[in-house]
Amino acid sequence: MRSWLSIVILGGIFSAAAPAQDLSFVPLPASIQQKDGRFTLKDGMGISAAAALQSEANWLSTRLTAGSGMKFSVKASGG
């Protein structure tokens, strides 16, 4: 059990340090620029999505809340 947990932890560490060219996004962005710094999620942040994507935005909000314990509001955007 202990060795399995070590493998999972090491896998997470190495995958978090992936270079920009190995990042996978859907949809694929036109360009990616990896820079120093971090993006930090904060309680009460909002998720804005087009009306057609409200289901996906609600799913994301639920997943982020489950993983962090923070609340994320969802609102419709004009696009």
MMTF fields as JSON, N, C-alpha, C and O atoms, coordinates in Angstrom:
{
  "mmtfVersion": "1.0.0",
  "mmtfProducer": "UNKNOWN",
  "numBonds": 315,
  "numAtoms": 316,
  "numGroups": 79,
  "numChains": 1,
  "numModels": 1,
  "chainsPerModel": [1],
  "groupsPerChain": [79],
  "chainIdList": ["A"],
  "bondAtomList": [4, 2, 8, 6, 12, 10, 16, 14, 20, 18, 24, 22, 28, 26, 32, 30, 36, 34, 40, 38, 44, 42, 48, 46, 52, 50, 56, 54, 60, 58, 64, 62, 68, 66, 72, 70, 76, 74, 80, 78, 84, 82, 88, 86, 92, 90, 96, 94, 100, 98, 104, 102, 108, 106, 112, 110, 116, 114, 120, 118, 124, 122, 128, 126, 132, 130, 136, 134, 140, 138, 144, 142, 148, 146, 152, 150, 156, 154, 160, 158, 164, 162, 168, 166, 172, 170, 176, 174, 180, 178, 184, 182, 188, 186, 192, 190, 196, 194, 200, 198, 204, 202, 208, 206, 212, 210, 216, 214, 220, 218, 224, 222, 228, 226, 232, 230, 236, 234, 240, 238, 244, 242, 248, 246, 252, 250, 256, 254, 260, 258, 264, 262, 268, 266, 272, 270, 276, 274, 280, 278, 284, 282, 288, 286, 292, 290, 296, 294, 300, 298, 304, 302, 308, 306, 312, 310],
  "bondOrderList": [1, 1, 1, 1, 1, 1, 1, 1, 1, 1, 1, 1, 1, 1, 1, 1, 1, 1, 1, 1, 1, 1, 1, 1, 1, 1, 1, 1, 1, 1, 1, 1, 1, 1, 1, 1, 1, 1, 1, 1, 1, 1, 1, 1, 1, 1, 1, 1, 1, 1, 1, 1, 1, 1, 1, 1, 1, 1, 1, 1, 1, 1, 1, 1, 1, 1, 1, 1, 1, 1, 1, 1, 1, 1, 1, 1, 1, 1],
  "groupList": [{"groupName": "MET", "atomNameList": ["N", "CA", "C", "O"], "elementList": ["N", "C", "C", "O"], "formalChargeList": [0, 0, 0, 0], "bondAtomList": [1, 0, 2, 1, 3, 2], "bondOrderList": [1, 1, 2], "singleLetterCode": "M", "chemCompType": "L-PEPTIDE LINKING"}, {"groupName": "ARG", "atomNameList": ["N", "CA", "C", "O"], "elementList": ["N", "C", "C", "O"], "formalChargeList": [0, 0, 0, 0], "bondAtomList": [1, 0, 2, 1, 3, 2], "bondOrderList": [1, 1, 2], "singleLetterCode": "R", "chemCompType": "L-PEPTIDE LINKING"}, {"groupName": "SER", "atomNameList": ["N", "CA", "C", "O"], "elementList": ["N", "C", "C", "O"], "formalChargeList": [0, 0, 0, 0], "bondAtomList": [1, 0, 2, 1, 3, 2], "bondOrderList": [1, 1, 2], "singleLetterCode": "S", "chemCompType": "L-PEPTIDE LINKING"}, {"groupName": "TRP", "atomNameList": ["N", "CA", "C", "O"], "elementList": ["N", "C", "C", "O"], "formalChargeList": [0, 0, 0, 0], "bondAtomList": [1, 0, 2, 1, 3, 2], "bondOrderList": [1, 1, 2], "singleLetterCode": "W", "chemCompType": "L-PEPTIDE LINKING"}, {"groupName": "LEU", "atomNameList": ["N", "CA", "C", "O"], "elementList": ["N", "C", "C", "O"], "formalChargeList": [0, 0, 0, 0], "bondAtomList": [1, 0, 2, 1, 3, 2], "bondOrderList": [1, 1, 2], "singleLetterCode": "L", "chemCompType": "L-PEPTIDE LINKING"}, {"groupName": "ILE", "atomNameList": ["N", "CA", "C", "O"], "elementList": ["N", "C", "C", "O"], "formalChargeList": [0, 0, 0, 0], "bondAtomList": [1, 0, 2, 1, 3, 2], "bondOrderList": [1, 1, 2], "singleLetterCode": "I", "chemCompType": "L-PEPTIDE LINKING"}, {"groupName": "VAL", "atomNameList": ["N", "CA", "C", "O"], "elementList": ["N", "C", "C", "O"], "formalChargeList": [0, 0, 0, 0], "bondAtomList": [1, 0, 2, 1, 3, 2], "bondOrderList": [1, 1, 2], "singleLetterCode": "V", "chemCompType": "L-PEPTIDE LINKING"}, {"groupName": "GLY", "atomNameList": ["N", "CA", "C", "O"], "elementList": ["N", "C", "C", "O"], "formalChargeList": [0, 0, 0, 0], "bondAtomList": [1, 0, 2, 1, 3, 2], "bondOrderList": [1, 1, 2], "singleLetterCode": "G", "chemCompType": "PEPTIDE LINKING"}, {"groupName": "PHE", "atomNameList": ["N", "CA", "C", "O"], "elementList": ["N", "C", "C", "O"], "formalChargeList": [0, 0, 0, 0], "bondAtomList": [1, 0, 2, 1, 3, 2], "bondOrderList": [1, 1, 2], "singleLetterCode": "F", "chemCompType": "L-PEPTIDE LINKING"}, {"groupName": "ALA", "atomNameList": ["N", "CA", "C", "O"], "elementList": ["N", "C", "C", "O"], "formalChargeList": [0, 0, 0, 0], "bondAtomList": [1, 0, 2, 1, 3, 2], "bondOrderList": [1, 1, 2], "singleLetterCode": "A", "chemCompType": "L-PEPTIDE LINKING"}, {"groupName": "PRO", "atomNameList": ["N", "CA", "C", "O"], "elementList": ["N", "C", "C", "O"], "formalChargeList": [0, 0, 0, 0], "bondAtomList": [1, 0, 2, 1, 3, 2], "bondOrderList": [1, 1, 2], "singleLetterCode": "P", "chemCompType": "L-PEPTIDE LINKING"}, {"groupName": "GLN", "atomNameList": ["N", "CA", "C", "O"], "elementList": ["N", "C", "C", "O"], "formalChargeList": [0, 0, 0, 0], "bondAtomList": [1, 0, 2, 1, 3, 2], "bondOrderList": [1, 1, 2], "singleLetterCode": "Q", "chemCompType": "L-PEPTIDE LINKING"}, {"groupName": "ASP", "atomNameList": ["N", "CA", "C", "O"], "elementList": ["N", "C", "C", "O"], "formalChargeList": [0, 0, 0, 0], "bondAtomList": [1, 0, 2, 1, 3, 2], "bondOrderList": [1, 1, 2], "singleLetterCode": "D", "chemCompType": "L-PEPTIDE LINKING"}, {"groupName": "LYS", "atomNameList": ["N", "CA", "C", "O"], "elementList": ["N", "C", "C", "O"], "formalChargeList": [0, 0, 0, 0], "bondAtomList": [1, 0, 2, 1, 3, 2], "bondOrderList": [1, 1, 2], "singleLetterCode": "K", "chemCompType": "L-PEPTIDE LINKING"}, {"groupName": "THR", "atomNameList": ["N", "CA", "C", "O"], "elementList": ["N", "C", "C", "O"], "formalChargeList": [0, 0, 0, 0], "bondAtomList": [1, 0, 2, 1, 3, 2], "bondOrderList": [1, 1, 2], "singleLetterCode": "T", "chemCompType": "L-PEPTIDE LINKING"}, {"groupName": "GLU", "atomNameList": ["N", "CA", "C", "O"], "elementList": ["N", "C", "C", "O"], "formalChargeList": [0, 0, 0, 0], "bondAtomList": [1, 0, 2, 1, 3, 2], "bondOrderList": [1, 1, 2], "singleLetterCode": "E", "chemCompType": "L-PEPTIDE LINKING"}, {"groupName": "ASN", "atomNameList": ["N", "CA", "C", "O"], "elementList": ["N", "C", "C", "O"], "formalChargeList": [0, 0, 0, 0], "bondAtomList": [1, 0, 2, 1, 3, 2], "bondOrderList": [1, 1, 2], "singleLetterCode": "N", "chemCompType": "L-PEPTIDE LINKING"}],
  "groupTypeList": [0, 1, 2, 3, 4, 2, 5, 6, 5, 4, 7, 7, 5, 8, 2, 9, 9, 9, 10, 9, 11, 12, 4, 2, 8, 6, 10, 4, 10, 9, 2, 5, 11, 11, 13, 12, 7, 1, 8, 14, 4, 13, 12, 7, 0, 7, 5, 2, 9, 9, 9, 9, 4, 11, 2, 15, 9, 16, 3, 4, 2, 14, 1, 4, 14, 9, 7, 2, 7, 0, 13, 8, 2, 6, 13, 9, 2, 7, 7],
  "groupIdList": [1, 2, 3, 4, 5, 6, 7, 8, 9, 10, 11, 12, 13, 14, 15, 16, 17, 18, 19, 20, 21, 22, 23, 24, 25, 26, 27, 28, 29, 30, 31, 32, 33, 34, 35, 36, 37, 38, 39, 40, 41, 42, 43, 44, 45, 46, 47, 48, 49, 50, 51, 52, 53, 54, 55, 56, 57, 58, 59, 60, 61, 62, 63, 64, 65, 66, 67, 68, 69, 70, 71, 72, 73, 74, 75, 76, 77, 78, 79],
  "secStructList": [7, 2, 2, 2, 2, 2, 2, 2, 2, 2, 2, 2, 2, 2, 2, 2, 6, 7, 7, 4, 4, 4, 7, 7, 7, 1, 1, 7, 7, 1, 7, 7, 7, 7, 7, 1, 1, 7, 7, 7, 7, 7, 6, 6, 7, 3, 3, 3, 3, 3, 4, 4, 4, 2, 2, 2, 2, 2, 2, 2, 2, 2, 2, 2, 2, 2, 2, 2, 1, 7, 7, 7, 3, 3, 3, 3, 3, 7, 7],
  "xCoordList": [0.824, 0.0, 0.866, 0.596, 1.92, 2.785, 3.514, 3.653, 3.986, 4.691, 3.734, 4.128, 2.492, 1.486, 1.227, 1.143, 1.101, 0.87, 2.064, 1.878, 3.273, 4.47, 4.49, 4.882, 4.073, 4.033, 3.02, 3.289, 1.853, 0.821, 1.317, 1.116, 1.955, 2.458, 3.544, 3.514, 4.497, 5.564, 5.006, 5.475, 4.014, 3.388, 2.746, 2.847, 2.092, 1.476, 2.499, 2.271, 3.625, 4.68, 5.259, 5.42, 5.572, 6.179, 5.199, 5.604, 3.927, 2.955, 2.679, 2.35, 2.802, 2.577, 3.685, 3.484, 4.842, 5.974, 6.109, 7.197, 5.029, 5.078, 5.411, 4.856, 6.312, 6.616, 5.428, 4.537, 5.402, 4.261, 3.906, 2.721, 4.877, 4.568, 3.856, 3.276, 3.877, 3.198, 1.814, 1.131, 1.382, 0.079, -1.017, -0.858, -2.128, -3.236, -4.487, -4.919, -5.069, -6.275, -7.296, -6.937, -8.549, -9.629, -10.576, -11.063, -10.872, -10.284, -8.85, -8.459, -8.084, -6.691, -6.576, -7.144, -5.858, -5.708, -4.798, -4.003, -4.918, -4.08, -2.615, -1.743, -2.327, -0.946, -0.942, -1.933, 0.188, 0.387, 1.717, 2.732, 1.709, 2.95, 3.059, 2.287, 4.012, 4.21, 5.118, 6.201, 4.679, 5.448, 5.526, 4.82, 6.374, 6.471, 5.196, 4.519, 4.873, 3.711, 2.691, 2.892, 1.602, 0.546, -0.806, -0.932, -1.794, -3.173, -3.781, -3.778, -4.298, -4.844, -6.357, -6.887, -7.044, -8.494, -8.839, -8.189, -9.86, -10.297, -11.787, -12.544, -12.194, -13.605, -14.424, -14.059, -15.528, -16.401, -16.102, -16.823, -15.057, -14.758, -15.919, -16.643, -16.093, -17.183, -16.715, -15.564, -17.632, -17.408, -18.423, -19.629, -17.938, -18.808, -18.791, -17.725, -19.985, -20.077, -21.302, -22.29, -21.212, -22.359, -23.538, -23.352, -24.744, -25.953, -25.938, -26.402, -25.416, -25.363, -24.416, -24.471, -23.55, -22.559, -22.819, -21.925, -24.025, -24.335, -24.195, -23.737, -24.579, -24.451, -22.989, -22.672, -22.104, -20.676, -20.101, -19.267, -20.543, -20.068, -20.517, -19.754, -21.747, -22.229, -21.45, -21.15, -21.119, -20.315, -18.945, -18.473, -18.313, -17.006, -17.102, -16.249, -18.123, -18.313, -18.451, -17.858, -19.225, -19.419, -18.109, -17.808, -17.326, -16.045, -15.052, -14.37, -14.977, -14.056, -14.454, -13.592, -15.753, -16.232, -15.921, -15.479, -16.151, -15.877, -14.395, -14.048, -13.528, -12.092, -11.479, -10.444, -12.114, -11.5, -12.306, -11.758, -13.601, -14.463, -14.899, -15.648, -14.437, -14.805, -16.028, -16.318, -16.736, -17.92, -17.561, -16.811, -18.104, -17.873, -19.228, -19.985, -19.523, -20.805, -20.718, -19.651, -21.851, -21.931, -22.883, -23.987, -22.447, -23.342, -23.202, -22.163, -24.264, -24.274, -23.546, -23.687, -22.772, -22.089, -22.777, -23.628, -22.424, -23.046, -22.632, -23.301, -21.547, -21.044, -21.542, -21.212],
  "yCoordList": [-1.194, 0.0, 1.255, 2.215, 1.229, 2.401, 2.688, 3.851, 1.645, 1.858, 2.363, 3.179, 1.903, 2.375, 3.856, 4.614, 4.271, 5.678, 6.522, 7.634, 6.023, 6.75, 6.946, 8.008, 5.937, 6.037, 7.088, 7.875, 7.105, 8.088, 9.495, 10.397, 9.702, 11.019, 11.474, 12.615, 10.607, 10.964, 11.254, 12.174, 10.488, 10.746, 12.115, 12.82, 12.504, 13.824, 14.934, 15.973, 14.736, 15.757, 15.951, 17.084, 14.855, 14.967, 15.476, 16.195, 15.132, 15.618, 17.1, 17.789, 17.613, 19.034, 19.894, 21.088, 19.315, 20.064, 19.92, 20.119, 19.58, 19.368, 20.656, 21.707, 20.594, 21.788, 22.211, 21.403, 23.474, 24.033, 23.217, 23.062, 22.691, 21.961, 20.64, 20.062, 20.145, 18.901, 19.134, 18.17, 20.389, 20.671, 20.302, 20.465, 19.803, 19.386, 20.165, 20.108, 20.89, 21.675, 21.36, 21.087, 21.398, 21.26, 22.421, 22.542, 23.27, 23.298, 23.812, 24.51, 23.464, 23.855, 25.367, 25.897, 26.074, 27.52, 27.846, 27.011, 29.057, 29.489, 29.522, 29.226, 29.878, 29.891, 29.739, 30.02, 29.29, 29.14, 29.778, 29.505, 30.625, 31.21, 30.89, 31.398, 30.054, 29.696, 30.735, 31.02, 31.294, 32.325, 31.978, 31.088, 32.673, 32.489, 32.99, 33.868, 32.44, 32.882, 31.775, 30.647, 32.117, 31.149, 31.82, 33.039, 31.014, 31.46, 30.81, 29.585, 31.604, 31.087, 31.232, 32.323, 30.133, 30.176, 30.752, 30.438, 31.595, 32.204, 31.984, 31.969, 31.816, 31.625, 32.791, 33.951, 32.484, 33.511, 33.927, 34.752, 33.376, 33.707, 33.268, 32.333, 33.947, 33.622, 32.889, 33.003, 32.142, 31.46, 32.059, 31.994, 32.634, 33.252, 32.414, 32.079, 32.073, 31.225, 31.626, 32.128, 31.392, 31.634, 30.782, 29.731, 31.244, 30.534, 29.072, 28.194, 28.814, 27.444, 26.549, 25.325, 27.145, 26.38, 26.412, 26.104, 26.779, 26.859, 25.516, 25.456, 24.441, 23.106, 22.789, 22.271, 23.1, 22.853, 23.751, 23.312, 24.992, 25.922, 25.454, 25.536, 24.966, 24.437, 23.196, 23.01, 22.337, 21.149, 21.561, 21.01, 22.546, 23.016, 23.587, 23.303, 24.383, 24.957, 23.86, 23.951, 22.838, 21.722, 20.996, 20.676, 20.731, 20.031, 20.872, 20.352, 22.162, 23.033, 23.127, 23.126, 23.209, 23.27, 21.972, 21.994, 20.84, 19.54, 19.388, 18.833, 19.873, 19.72, 20.731, 20.466, 21.893, 22.959, 23.373, 23.944, 23.089, 23.549, 25.003, 25.535, 25.639, 27.029, 27.062, 26.091, 28.176, 28.346, 29.176, 30.147, 28.785, 29.489, 29.766, 28.845, 31.05, 31.412, 31.278, 31.443, 30.977, 30.834, 31.89, 32.058, 32.61, 33.594, 33.505, 33.11, 33.879, 33.856, 35.081, 36.187, 34.865, 35.98, 36.25, 35.47, 37.336, 37.706, 36.844, 36.878, 36.062, 35.29, 33.961, 33.181],
  "zCoordList": [0.0, 0.0, 0.0, -0.722, 0.83, 0.949, -0.358, -0.737, -1.064, -2.327, -3.396, -4.229, -3.395, -4.348, -4.143, -5.109, -2.892, -2.576, -3.011, -3.507, -2.836, -3.262, -4.77, -5.254, -5.51, -6.969, -7.399, -8.306, -6.754, -7.081, -6.785, -7.598, -5.649, -5.276, -6.248, -6.709, -6.565, -7.502, -8.884, -9.555, -9.324, -10.617, -10.651, -11.656, -9.578, -9.497, -9.518, -10.138, -8.853, -8.828, -10.22, -10.672, -10.903, -12.225, -13.262, -14.176, -13.156, -14.134, -13.936, -14.902, -12.715, -12.45, -13.032, -13.255, -13.281, -13.807, -15.317, -15.857, -16.007, -17.455, -18.187, -17.866, -19.171, -19.954, -20.802, -21.063, -21.239, -21.967, -23.202, -23.498, -23.93, -25.149, -24.866, -25.785, -23.638, -23.289, -22.701, -22.353, -22.578, -22.001, -22.986, -24.196, -22.461, -23.312, -22.922, -21.771, -23.871, -23.64, -24.719, -25.865, -24.356, -25.339, -25.097, -23.973, -26.041, -27.376, -27.329, -26.394, -28.336, -28.411, -28.61, -29.566, -27.735, -27.913, -29.094, -29.524, -29.611, -30.731, -30.324, -31.142, -29.07, -28.579, -27.064, -26.39, -26.549, -25.108, -24.761, -25.402, -23.75, -23.25, -21.77, -20.957, -21.427, -20.032, -19.393, -19.904, -18.284, -17.587, -16.112, -15.638, -15.4, -13.958, -13.299, -13.834, -12.156, -11.402, -11.242, -11.692, -10.597, -10.319, -10.472, -10.364, -10.722, -10.69, -9.466, -9.349, -8.562, -7.323, -7.307, -7.516, -7.058, -6.91, -5.548, -4.551, -5.506, -4.252, -4.077, -5.047, -2.839, -2.519, -3.06, -2.87, -3.731, -4.257, -5.682, -6.244, -6.279, -7.681, -8.552, -8.211, -9.68, -10.578, -11.822, -12.245, -12.389, -13.663, -14.631, -14.393, -15.711, -16.706, -17.97, -18.488, -18.471, -19.661, -20.469, -19.932, -21.77, -22.652, -22.185, -21.572, -22.48, -22.057, -22.511, -21.784, -23.686, -24.212, -23.412, -23.539, -22.593, -21.823, -20.32, -19.532, -19.917, -18.484, -17.79, -16.649, -18.457, -17.863, -17.562, -16.492, -18.501, -18.313, -17.217, -16.425, -17.174, -16.142, -14.761, -13.799, -14.662, -13.38, -12.972, -11.793, -13.948, -13.661, -13.109, -12.115, -13.776, -13.329, -11.918, -11.077, -11.656, -10.326, -9.272, -8.197, -9.574, -8.642, -8.374, -7.225, -9.413, -9.261, -8.446, -7.563, -8.747, -8.009, -6.545, -5.666, -6.274, -4.894, -4.163, -3.015, -4.826, -4.2, -3.868, -2.826, -4.738, -4.524, -3.578, -2.966, -3.453, -2.666, -1.442, -0.499, -1.455, -0.367, -0.547, 0.273, -1.609, -1.881, -2.79, -3.488, -2.777, -3.619, -4.85, -4.755, -6.009, -7.268, -7.903, -8.21, -8.096, -8.697, -10.218, -10.808, -10.836, -12.29, -12.816, -12.297, -13.861, -14.477, -16.001, -16.531, -16.668, -18.138, -18.676, -18.154, -19.721, -20.392, -21.708, -22.136, -22.351, -23.61, -24.779, -25.812, -24.671, -25.808, -25.812, -26.706]
}
